[in-house]
Amino acid sequence: MCITDLLRPDRAERWAVILAGGDGTRLRPLTRLIAGDERPKQFCPIFGGATLLDQTLRRVALAVPRHRTMVVVTEAHRRFYLPLVALGGVPSKQVIVQPGNQGTAPAILYSLLRLAGRAPDASVAFFPSDHYFSDEKKFMSYVESAFEAVEFCPELVTLLGVTPEGPEVDYGWIEPAQAALGRSALSLRRVHRFWEKPSLPVAQSLMERGCLWNSFVMVGRVQTFLEMIRRATPDLYDGFTAIQSDLHTADETRGVQALYSRLPSTNFSQQVLALRPADLAVLPVSGVGWSDWGEPRRVLSDLRRMKRGADWRPTPPRALSVDQQRSWKISTVA
């Protein structure tokens, strides 16, 4: 039972963090042909004329205003992110620039500590910047529900778990506990276990057992996230808290550069979430047409499923496999 199961507390200030610091190497053969350069996928206009980051900013704004939205980027991508963030209306002080891409855990922890300096009691939602949704309004209504879940269960981080459409082996899976969590009207479950990129037989079994795809969209109180990270990766946590006094000062850049120069790459799903299932709840999500655009095969498959052509019509690239080239021909037919 949640500690606030019988009482509804005052609504916390809501923030959003968009994770846009990845290198997008797996999708590079496709994005290189679209944009003609080495930009990561989040800065690429794959369809609809807008980049994936543009689309994420618009989607997030359905629930969280721009003045309470942060974007985490990487210094090496400066020429790509500066115009997009400026046009997207995100205040420059809310663009968090990492010296390098050391994985999702440092990006998340850095943003949490910066947010803690401004709004320590806030609730915050994290969003990847490379996802597609066929129904963005419906998805963001689930995010609103996740914010509500945090009001009832502030000691837990709530993940959005997508009802699977097939035994996907390239996604992470969430195995929910059987019993409902608390007495709220939300269909919350505790998290029993994570399964990262399972084999096909295991994925089929997970699907049959009612497990969910991990969307990596998650909502929680700032302090709850920080405590979970401290327990899962104390060395990473200690490294950041050692420079916490530098944040929001003239010494921030120097301190962060020194820290990142010695950080190992750390994956938040594998090295935080998977180690701390007791700190997590999951909210089932369905009917939103979610897809993680991490590789060309999935992008081309989704374009074909949408029965629409892309905004670009290159010839099939040699960098793609034969199967991907077949998908390319199908998906770029108007």
N, C-alpha and C positions, 0 to 999 in steps of 0.2 A: 504494500500500500504506500502511496506517495505521502510525504509528510504533510502536505497541504490538501489532502484528499477531501476533507470536510469543510475547508475554508477556501474561498477564492481571494488571493491577495491582490493588492493594487497592481495594475498593469505596468510592467517594466518598459523602459524606453527600448525601442526596437532598432537594431542596426543590421546591415548586411555587409558581407565581405565577398568579393568576387575574386576567385583565384585565377590569375591570368599570367602566371610567371613560367609556365612550362615551355619546353622547346618544341614539342609537337613533331618529334622525329619520325614517328611511324606514318604520319599523314603527309610527310614532306614530298614524296613523289607526286602527290595530287596538288598540294598547295603551290608547289614550284611551277606547275603548268598553268594554274589559274592566275597567279600573281606575277610570275616571271622573276621571282627572287626567293630568298631563303626565309621568308617570314614564317613564324609559327602559325599554326592553324587558327588560333583565336583572333588573329589579325587579318584573316583571309575572308573575302566575300564569297562564300561557297554557293549560296543561293539567295535570291531575294534582294540582291544589291547591297546588303549590309553584312558586315563582318560578324563572326560568331560572338565577339565581345560586344558589339553594338546590340545584337539581339538579346544577349544576356542582360545588359544594362536596362533595356526597355522592359524585359520580363520582370526583373527584380523590382523595378519602379512601380509595378502594380501593387506591391505590398509594402515597400520600404522607400521613403523619399530619397532623392539623390543626395541631399545634404547629410544623410546618415548612411551613406554607402561608401565603403572603401574598396579600392582595387589594388591587388598585390601584383606587381610586375617585376621584371628583371632588367637590370641596367643595359644588358646587351641588346635588348629589344627597343631601346629608346625611340628610334626613328619610326617605329611602328605604333607604339602606344601613345606617344604625346598627342598627335592630332586626334586620335579616337577618343581619348579621355577628355580632351578639351571640348570637343563637339558633344560629347555625352553629358556634359554638365556636372562632372564630378569635381569638387573643389581640389585644388592642387595639394593641399595639406592632407587630403585623404587618399592620395596615391602613394602607396608604400613601395618603395623601390629597393629590391634586393640586389646586393652586389653580384650574386650568381644564383643559379637554380640548383638548390640542394635538396629538392624534394618537397612534398606537400607539408610535412610536419614543421619544418622551420618557417615556411610561409604562413602557416596558420598560427603558430606561436608568436611570431613577430607581430602579426596584425592584432592578436589578442592583447599583447602587452601594450601596444600603442593605444588600443581602444580602452584598456583598463585605466590609462592615464587621463582619459576624458570622461568616460561613462562606466565606472567600475561595476555598477549594478545593472547594466543593460543586458538584454537578451540579444543574441546575434545569430544570424543565419549565414552559413557558408554555401557558396555556389561555385561549381566548376564553370568555366567559360567556353566549353567545347561540346555542349549538349544540345540536342534538338528535342522539341516538344510539338506535337501536332495541335495540342490544346493548351496554350500557355495560361489562359485565365483559370482553367480548371486546376492546372498544376499549382498555380500560386494560391488558389483557395486551400489546397492541402498545406502549403507553407504557412498560411494564416492559422490553420488548425494546429500545426506544429508549434507555433508561437503560443497558442492557447494551452497546449500540452505542457509547455515549459512553465506557465503560470501555475498549473496544478502540481507539477512535479519538477521543481527547480533544481533538485539534486541529481537529475538525469539529463543527458543529452539525447534528443530525439532525432533519429534518422528517418528519412523518407525511403521506404522500401517499395519498389515497383513490382506489381503483380507480373510474373514472367509470361512472355508469349511463346517461349520455347526454351529448350535446355542449353542456354548460352554458356559456352565454355570460356569466353574471354571477359566475362563480368565477374565481379565479386558477388557472393550470395550471403544473405542474412537468414539465419535460422531463428525464428521467433520462439519464445516460450509459449506453452499451451494456454496458460491462464491469462485472462484480461488483466490489465494493470489499472488499479484504482477504480473509482466509481464515476468518473466523468463519462460523457457521451461519446468520447473519442475511442476509436478501436485500437487502443495502444496495447502493445505487448512488450514485455522485457525481451532483451536479446539473449538467446541461448548460446549461439556460436556464429562465427564467420567462416565462410568457405571462399578462398581466393582462387579464382580461375580453375574450377574443378575439371576433372576428366568428363567425357560425355556421359558414361554410365552414372557417375556421381551426380552430374547436373540433372539428369533425368530423374534420379531418385529425389533430389532436393525439390524439384518442381512438383513431383507427386505428393510430397510431404507438406506442401504449402509454404515453402521458403520463398524469399523475395530477392529481387535484384537490388544490389546496393547502388543507389543513385549518387551517393557521396554528397547529397544535400542534407545538411544537419543543422539543428537549431538547439541552442542552450544558453544558459546564463554564462557570462564571461568568466566568472569565478569557477563555475562548474567545469568548463572546458580546461581552465588552467590547472585545476586540481587533478583532473584525469590525466593530463599530459605529465604532470609532476610524478604521478604514480607509475606511469608507463615508461617514461624515458627521463629519469632524473638527471642524467648528464646533460641532455639537451636543454632541459628546463633550467638547470643551474647556469649553463652557459649564457642563456638569454637574460636571466634575472641579474647576472653579474653586471650587465650593461644597461639595466632598466633605468637607472638614474640618468643615463645619457639621452634617453628618448625624449623627443620634443625639445632638444637643446641643440646648440651649434656643434656639439661633440657626437651627435648621433651617427652621422655618416662614418666617421673614423672608427667608432666603437663597433658598429655593425660590420664594416669591412674586415676588421681584425677578427671578429667572431666567425664570419662566414669562411674566412680563409682556412679555418681548421675544422669546420663542421663536416661530418660524414653525410652522405645523402640519406635521408630518412623519410620513409613512406608512412603517411598518417594512417592509412587503412591497416597496413600490416603491423606497424610498430606502436600503434596507439589503440585504435579501435579493437583490433583482434585480441589484444591483451587485456582489455578492460570491458568485457561484455556486461559486467554487473553495473557499470555506470551508464548503461544505454537503454533506451526504449526505441521501438520501431513503430512507425505509423504507415499502414499499408496504403498504397497509392495505385489507382487503376484508371484506365480510360484517358490517359494523357498523351499517349503516343511517344513515350520517352525513348531516346537512343543516345548512347555515348559515341560521339563521332571521333573515335580514337584511331581509326584505320580506314584506308580507302574502300575496302570491301563493304563495310557497314554504311558509309556515306552513299556509295553508289546504289546499294540495295535499297536504302531509304528513298532516294530520289526516284528510283524505279517504282517503288510502292506508292509514292505520292502521285505517280503518273504525270510527272512534269519534267521538262527539260531543265538543265542547269542554265545559268546565265552566260556560261562560257561553253564553247564548242570546239575544243581542241581535238586533234587526231589522237587515237589511242597511244599512250606513252609507252616507250620501251621499258621504262622503269617499273611498270606494273606487270604482274604475272599475266599469263594467258587468260585465266579465269576472270581476273579483274578487268582485262581489256574487253572481254565479252560483256561483262556487266556495264562497262563504260559505254559501249555502243548502244545498249538498251536504254540506259538512263539518260543519255543525251539526245534521245529522239523526242522531238516536240510533240 
